[in-house]
């Protein structure tokens, strides 16, 4: 997964206006106590970050 696909998925599930804000503010233990944005900036693969987001938002299996 590329960063562009990650952000497209975020915007699809949270909306364009809220996706970046959520990614900048919501801290996840699965990402070492970082937000999605912090994890991506630290070099965590987007696929791994998406898996944490998917779990945090309790999204359906079809969104995995």
C-alpha positions as CSV (number, residue, x, y, z in Angstrom):
1,X,0.0,0.0,0.0
2,X,1.3,3.5,-0.9
3,X,0.7,6.6,1.1
4,X,-1.8,7.9,-1.5
5,X,-3.9,4.7,-1.1
6,X,-3.8,5.1,2.7
7,X,-5.0,8.6,2.5
8,X,-7.7,7.8,0.0
9,X,-9.0,5.1,2.3
10,X,-8.9,7.5,5.3
11,X,-10.9,10.0,3.3
12,X,-13.4,7.3,2.2
13,X,-14.2,6.2,5.8
14,X,-13.9,9.5,7.7
15,X,-14.5,12.1,5.0
16,X,-12.1,14.6,3.4
17,X,-12.5,17.2,6.1
18,X,-12.0,14.9,9.1
19,X,-9.4,12.2,7.9
20,X,-6.3,14.3,8.4
21,X,-7.5,15.7,11.7
22,X,-8.2,12.3,13.1
23,X,-4.9,11.0,11.8
24,X,-3.1,13.8,13.6
25,X,-4.9,13.5,16.9
26,X,-5.9,9.9,17.6
27,X,-3.1,8.0,19.4
28,X,-3.0,4.2,19.0
29,X,-1.2,1.7,21.2
30,X,-0.7,-0.6,18.1
31,X,1.5,2.1,16.7
32,X,3.7,2.5,19.8
33,X,1.6,5.3,21.3
34,X,1.7,7.4,18.1
35,X,-0.9,8.8,15.8
36,X,-1.3,7.6,12.3
37,X,0.5,10.7,11.0
38,X,3.4,10.3,13.4
39,X,3.7,6.6,12.5
40,X,3.8,7.3,8.8
41,X,6.4,10.1,9.4
42,X,8.5,7.6,11.4
43,X,8.6,5.2,8.5
44,X,6.0,2.7,9.6
45,X,4.6,1.1,6.4
46,X,1.2,2.5,5.4
47,X,-0.3,-1.0,5.4
48,X,0.6,-1.5,9.0
49,X,-0.8,2.0,9.9
50,X,-4.0,1.2,8.0
51,X,-4.4,-2.1,10.0
52,X,-4.2,-0.1,13.2
53,X,-6.7,2.4,11.9
54,X,-9.0,-0.3,10.7
55,X,-9.0,-1.9,14.2
56,X,-9.4,1.4,16.0
57,X,-12.4,2.4,13.9
58,X,-13.9,-1.1,14.1
59,X,-14.3,-1.1,10.3
60,X,-15.9,-4.1,8.5
61,X,-13.7,-6.8,7.0
62,X,-14.4,-5.5,3.5
63,X,-12.4,-2.3,4.4
64,X,-9.3,-4.3,5.5
